[in-house]
Amino acid sequence: MSGRGGPDPYDDAYGESSGSGDGRDGPGRGGEPDLPSHPAGPPRIPPQRPAAEDSGHWPGPLDGGIPAPRPPTADETPTAKRTPERGPERGSERSSEPDSEPATCSEPESAPEPRPDPAAPGAEPESAALGPEPEANPEPEPEPERPASAPPSPPPYTPPSPYAPPAAPLAAPTPSAPLALPHNLLRSLLGAWALTACSQEETAAVEAHLNHCPSCAEEALRLRDAVGLLHTEHSLDLDPMLRSRVLAGCLGRRPARIPMPGWAGAYDAEAARLDALLRDMGEAEWRAPVRLKWFDGRRLTSRDTTVAGVIGHLMVVDGIVATSLGLPDPLGADAPGSPQARTEAYWHHEPGAAYGSGPPGAVRELWREQGHALVRTVSFAGRGVAELDVPYGDFALPIRDAFLDRALECWVHAGDIAEAIDYPYEPPASTHLKAMIDLCARLLPGTLAERRRAGLASPPRRLVEAGTPGRTLHLQVEGTGGGDWYIPLDSPAAMAAPEEAVATIALDQEAFYLLASGHVPPQEAAAGLSGDTEAIRDVLFAAASLSRL
């Protein structure tokens, strides 16, 4: 600022130093100390000074005005300088403000008149001495005179200038030293540290201690590895073969007095797996809609029911096997013989079971108790029961194949239920799965002959005597439960021979499951085909016809 407020930027701009002046307000004014130099800038033409500037009021950032100097009092000497006290003077409010925008002055200014002391008697108020003020920036009321013994009042708040230099960046905090904790306490915190449950100070103390204590470092490593096992990403379901391994280990030490037949093991395992899926279901899941699918010989067919309706269907079809063993039939004495007719009768007489009303899971207990009774009965019956036939209406199966059929249906419908409630379900154990696929392969020649009698398959190409080799199809199933099977094409009584193979069907066990359960149409089965296309088509349609409600 020029004049009273501070250095004039034109000092450095024109290269003039302070010294003996000519009495004007500007560079080289006499009677004042040397002003500090400022960086030179381009010269500017100062604007015309308004009338308010002559009376001590400056436009711009110093709207409050700069007061005129007052004569020294009696207790001041002309040579000593006195630090101005903060009081009602107007100049004190602006003196602390940085020179953010220096004002320019090019015209000479008349010497300021001495201002009377406000404390002197008869002196007129300061506002009157300064004259009228601009309307745009009204001045605050003068503060009352305070006694000399009172502490100085804080300066009024001044908004920061937009041209103020940026604040210096804060220094980075100095890291604090770890807590000094005893060894026993630090060792007791290892478990919480492994679980990341310590505070920041405790964590720093524990980690600093681990660098100097080998025993605690070894214990911390073991605890951290144990915590990693708690966050496994694998399924929490038990291994389906765990039950079989546990039972095998127990029976190896002490054989059962009445062992279960090996051919009943697949049904026992699949029923147990399905029961484990149903055990923790809630009421809403028991009423979840399920769509049952099968191939009726010509096209895919479906039927909508619920989880409870599916378990009721399994129970009444298992009742066919129960009746053959002399156990009570869940449908009574006059129950139909075919699985579909029995299921329709059950859903008709028990509509609540088909649509999920009634107590949730009540049908599960009936089905599971009946399954236990089937396994106990064949275990007590001995070896002769294996050749007992079980009628399924239009056909009959030996009881050992009937148990495999019930195991396969448990797996198929368990997959339907798991899909309905969005739950993963693994395939059976490899030994059980291979036995189920083997049953389907052994049923294919008879099913193919039935389709020929119904006019749904091509006639035989070559008639052969029973027991002699004939045309054969090579069925290759890949997977842990897969294998190679040879299907006679012209007659169920003909002997299948690898050298007589005229076609090959190769598919994995999942594709075979979808085909044999009627979940995909035969023409869309994901299979590798080669050879006689007519024979391939007949066998694919026969495999799909194995499915039923």
Solvent accessible surface area in square Angstrom, and as a share of the most:
residue,aa,sasa,rsa
1,M,27,0.12
2,S,2,0.01
3,G,16,0.15
4,R,76,0.28
5,G,25,0.24
6,G,18,0.17
7,P,18,0.11
8,D,6,0.03
9,P,35,0.22
10,Y,24,0.09
11,D,19,0.10
12,D,37,0.19
13,A,34,0.27
14,Y,129,0.49
15,G,68,0.65
16,E,91,0.41
17,S,100,0.65
18,S,39,0.25
19,G,46,0.44
20,S,116,0.75
21,G,32,0.31
22,D,91,0.47
23,G,64,0.62
24,R,136,0.49
25,D,14,0.07
26,G,17,0.16
27,P,51,0.32
28,G,15,0.15
29,R,59,0.22
30,G,33,0.32
31,G,89,0.85
32,E,68,0.30
33,P,94,0.59
34,D,105,0.54
35,L,68,0.34
36,P,91,0.57
37,S,94,0.61
38,H,84,0.37
39,P,125,0.79
40,A,77,0.60
41,G,38,0.36
42,P,115,0.73
43,P,93,0.58
44,R,134,0.49
45,I,166,0.85
46,P,32,0.20
47,P,116,0.73
48,Q,167,0.74
49,R,51,0.19
50,P,59,0.37
51,A,87,0.67
52,A,33,0.25
53,E,7,0.03
54,D,99,0.51
55,S,51,0.33
56,G,14,0.13
57,H,2,0.01
58,W,10,0.04
59,P,72,0.46
60,G,44,0.42
61,P,52,0.33
62,L,12,0.06
63,D,32,0.17
64,G,5,0.05
65,G,3,0.03
66,I,30,0.15
67,P,24,0.15
68,A,23,0.18
69,P,85,0.53
70,R,92,0.34
71,P,71,0.45
72,P,83,0.52
73,T,51,0.30
74,A,112,0.87
75,D,112,0.58
76,E,37,0.17
77,T,74,0.43
78,P,127,0.80
79,T,128,0.74
80,A,66,0.52
81,K,185,0.78
82,R,128,0.47
83,T,112,0.65
84,P,110,0.69
85,E,115,0.52
86,R,120,0.44
87,G,22,0.21
88,P,44,0.28
89,E,51,0.23
90,R,27,0.10
91,G,16,0.15
92,S,32,0.21
93,E,57,0.26
94,R,72,0.26
95,S,89,0.58
96,S,75,0.49
97,E,33,0.15
98,P,84,0.53
99,D,70,0.36
100,S,36,0.23
101,E,97,0.43
102,P,46,0.29
103,A,30,0.23
104,T,24,0.14
105,C,14,0.08
106,S,80,0.51
107,E,98,0.44
108,P,86,0.54
109,E,35,0.16
110,S,94,0.61
111,A,88,0.68
112,P,57,0.36
113,E,143,0.64
114,P,98,0.62
115,R,24,0.09
116,P,66,0.41
117,D,55,0.28
118,P,86,0.54
119,A,88,0.68
120,A,44,0.34
121,P,134,0.85
122,G,88,0.84
123,A,34,0.26
124,E,101,0.45
125,P,90,0.57
126,E,34,0.15
127,S,58,0.37
128,A,61,0.47
129,A,45,0.35
130,L,21,0.10
131,G,26,0.25
132,P,127,0.80
133,E,48,0.22
134,P,51,0.32
135,E,164,0.74
136,A,91,0.70
137,N,59,0.30
138,P,109,0.68
139,E,39,0.18
140,P,79,0.50
141,E,154,0.69
142,P,87,0.55
143,E,87,0.39
144,P,118,0.74
145,E,144,0.64
146,R,73,0.27
147,P,88,0.56
148,A,110,0.85
149,S,109,0.70
150,A,33,0.25
151,P,108,0.68
152,P,101,0.63
153,S,43,0.28
154,P,113,0.71
155,P,67,0.42
156,P,74,0.47
157,Y,183,0.69
158,T,46,0.27
159,P,91,0.57
160,P,107,0.67
161,S,23,0.15
162,P,123,0.77
163,Y,158,0.60
164,A,51,0.40
165,P,119,0.75
166,P,128,0.81
167,A,97,0.75
168,A,85,0.66
169,P,128,0.81
170,L,176,0.87
171,A,96,0.75
172,A,90,0.70
173,P,126,0.79
174,T,122,0.71
175,P,121,0.76
176,S,105,0.68
177,A,87,0.68
178,P,71,0.45
179,L,82,0.41
180,A,109,0.84
181,L,48,0.24
182,P,85,0.53
183,H,81,0.36
184,N,121,0.62
185,L,80,0.40
186,L,10,0.05
187,R,92,0.34
188,S,80,0.51
189,L,28,0.14
190,L,1,0.01
191,G,32,0.31
192,A,34,0.27
193,W,35,0.12
194,A,3,0.03
195,L,96,0.48
196,T,116,0.67
197,A,73,0.57
198,C,22,0.13
199,S,54,0.35
200,Q,152,0.68
201,E,93,0.42
202,E,55,0.25
203,T,41,0.24
204,A,45,0.35
205,A,3,0.02
206,V,0,0.00
207,E,80,0.36
208,A,35,0.27
209,H,32,0.14
210,L,29,0.14
211,N,121,0.62
212,H,154,0.69
213,C,18,0.11
214,P,111,0.70
215,S,59,0.38
216,C,0,0.00
217,A,38,0.29
218,E,103,0.46
219,E,41,0.18
220,A,3,0.02
221,L,116,0.58
222,R,127,0.47
223,L,53,0.26
224,R,96,0.35
225,D,87,0.45
226,A,50,0.39
227,V,22,0.13
228,G,47,0.45
229,L,142,0.70
230,L,128,0.64
231,H,134,0.60
232,T,67,0.39
233,E,172,0.77
234,H,151,0.68
235,S,83,0.53
236,L,158,0.79
237,D,77,0.40
238,L,139,0.69
239,D,66,0.34
240,P,51,0.32
241,M,59,0.26
242,L,64,0.32
243,R,111,0.40
244,S,38,0.24
245,R,129,0.47
246,V,79,0.46
247,L,75,0.37
248,A,64,0.50
249,G,45,0.43
250,C,73,0.44
251,L,87,0.43
252,G,65,0.63
253,R,222,0.81
254,R,197,0.72
255,P,100,0.63
256,A,46,0.36
257,R,241,0.88
258,I,76,0.38
259,P,93,0.58
260,M,76,0.34
261,P,27,0.17
262,G,73,0.70
263,W,39,0.14
264,A,0,0.00
265,G,13,0.12
266,A,4,0.03
267,Y,2,0.01
268,D,15,0.08
269,A,17,0.13
270,E,3,0.01
271,A,1,0.01
272,A,20,0.15
273,R,37,0.13
274,L,0,0.00
275,D,5,0.03
276,A,63,0.49
277,L,21,0.10
278,L,2,0.01
279,R,148,0.54
280,D,128,0.66
281,M,23,0.10
282,G,37,0.35
283,E,96,0.43
284,A,84,0.65
285,E,69,0.31
286,W,8,0.03
287,R,83,0.30
288,A,16,0.12
289,P,109,0.68
290,V,6,0.03
291,R,132,0.48
292,L,2,0.01
293,K,80,0.34
294,W,21,0.07
295,F,6,0.03
296,D,73,0.38
297,G,8,0.08
298,R,152,0.56
299,R,149,0.54
300,L,67,0.33
301,T,46,0.27
302,S,55,0.35
303,R,77,0.28
304,D,80,0.41
305,T,7,0.04
306,T,12,0.07
307,V,0,0.00
308,A,10,0.08
309,G,0,0.00
310,V,0,0.00
311,I,0,0.00
312,G,0,0.00
313,H,0,0.00
314,L,0,0.00
315,M,13,0.06
316,V,0,0.00
317,V,0,0.00
318,D,1,0.00
319,G,0,0.00
320,I,10,0.05
321,V,1,0.00
322,A,1,0.00
323,T,73,0.42
324,S,32,0.21
325,L,27,0.13
326,G,68,0.66
327,L,45,0.23
328,P,115,0.72
329,D,32,0.16
330,P,55,0.35
331,L,49,0.25
332,G,36,0.34
333,A,110,0.85
334,D,143,0.74
335,A,26,0.20
336,P,50,0.31
337,G,46,0.44
338,S,39,0.25
339,P,6,0.04
340,Q,85,0.38
341,A,40,0.31
342,R,8,0.03
343,T,0,0.00
344,E,61,0.27
345,A,25,0.19
346,Y,17,0.07
347,W,13,0.04
348,H,141,0.63
349,H,137,0.61
350,E,90,0.40
351,P,77,0.48
352,G,23,0.22
353,A,18,0.14
354,A,3,0.02
355,Y,144,0.55
356,G,5,0.05
357,S,66,0.43
358,G,42,0.40
359,P,104,0.66
360,P,68,0.43
361,G,14,0.14
362,A,45,0.35
363,V,15,0.09
364,R,44,0.16
365,E,114,0.51
366,L,111,0.55
367,W,1,0.00
368,R,31,0.11
369,E,99,0.44
370,Q,24,0.11
371,G,2,0.02
372,H,68,0.30
373,A,22,0.17
374,L,1,0.01
375,V,20,0.12
376,R,119,0.43
377,T,33,0.19
378,V,0,0.00
379,S,18,0.11
380,F,135,0.56
381,A,54,0.42
382,G,37,0.36
383,R,232,0.85
384,G,65,0.62
385,V,16,0.09
386,A,10,0.08
387,E,132,0.59
388,L,71,0.35
389,D,87,0.45
390,V,0,0.00
391,P,81,0.51
392,Y,2,0.01
393,G,50,0.48
394,D,147,0.76
395,F,80,0.33
396,A,56,0.43
397,L,10,0.05
398,P,46,0.29
399,I,0,0.00
400,R,105,0.38
401,D,15,0.08
402,A,0,0.00
403,F,2,0.01
404,L,17,0.08
405,D,15,0.08
406,R,2,0.01
407,A,0,0.00
408,L,33,0.16
409,E,16,0.07
410,C,1,0.01
411,W,16,0.06
412,V,15,0.09
413,H,10,0.04
414,A,0,0.00
415,G,21,0.20
416,D,9,0.05
417,I,0,0.00
418,A,4,0.03
419,E,137,0.61
420,A,40,0.31
421,I,33,0.17
422,D,131,0.68
423,Y,90,0.34
424,P,91,0.57
425,Y,50,0.19
426,E,106,0.47
427,P,54,0.34
428,P,10,0.06
429,A,12,0.10
430,S,48,0.31
431,T,96,0.56
432,H,35,0.16
433,L,2,0.01
434,K,97,0.41
435,A,35,0.27
436,M,1,0.00
437,I,6,0.03
438,D,44,0.23
439,L,3,0.01
440,C,6,0.03
441,A,3,0.02
442,R,115,0.42
443,L,56,0.28
444,L,2,0.01
445,P,17,0.10
446,G,34,0.33
447,T,20,0.12
448,L,2,0.01
449,A,13,0.10
450,E,88,0.39
451,R,14,0.05
452,R,42,0.15
453,R,184,0.67
454,A,64,0.50
455,G,63,0.60
456,L,44,0.22
457,A,16,0.12
458,S,23,0.15
459,P,100,0.63
460,P,48,0.30
461,R,139,0.51
462,R,111,0.41
463,L,148,0.74
464,V,41,0.23
465,E,135,0.60
466,A,81,0.63
467,G,48,0.46
468,T,49,0.29
469,P,59,0.37
470,G,0,0.00
471,R,29,0.11
472,T,0,0.00
473,L,0,0.00
474,H,34,0.15
475,L,5,0.03
476,Q,62,0.28
477,V,5,0.03
478,E,92,0.41
479,G,50,0.48
480,T,110,0.64
481,G,0,0.00
482,G,11,0.11
483,G,21,0.21
484,D,83,0.43
485,W,31,0.11
486,Y,76,0.29
487,I,4,0.02
488,P,13,0.08
489,L,2,0.01
490,D,8,0.04
491,S,30,0.19
492,P,72,0.45
493,A,57,0.44
494,A,9,0.07
495,M,94,0.42
496,A,31,0.24
497,A,4,0.03
498,P,78,0.49
499,E,139,0.62
500,E,57,0.26
501,A,43,0.33
502,V,56,0.32
503,A,4,0.03
504,T,38,0.22
505,I,1,0.01
506,A,27,0.21
507,L,8,0.04
508,D,69,0.36
509,Q,36,0.16
510,E,92,0.41
511,A,12,0.09
512,F,7,0.03
513,Y,25,0.09
514,L,54,0.27
515,L,3,0.02
516,A,9,0.07
517,S,10,0.06
518,G,0,0.00
519,H,31,0.14
520,V,38,0.22
521,P,24,0.15
522,P,1,0.01
523,Q,133,0.59
524,E,124,0.55
525,A,20,0.15
526,A,81,0.63
527,A,29,0.23
528,G,41,0.39
529,L,94,0.47
530,S,63,0.41
531,G,53,0.51
532,D,32,0.17
533,T,107,0.62
534,E,67,0.30
535,A,5,0.04
536,I,8,0.04
537,R,120,0.44
538,D,5,0.03
539,V,4,0.02
540,L,16,0.08
541,F,27,0.11
542,A,1,0.01
543,A,3,0.02
544,A,0,0.00
545,S,27,0.17
546,L,32,0.16
547,S,13,0.08
548,R,66,0.24
549,L,3,0.01
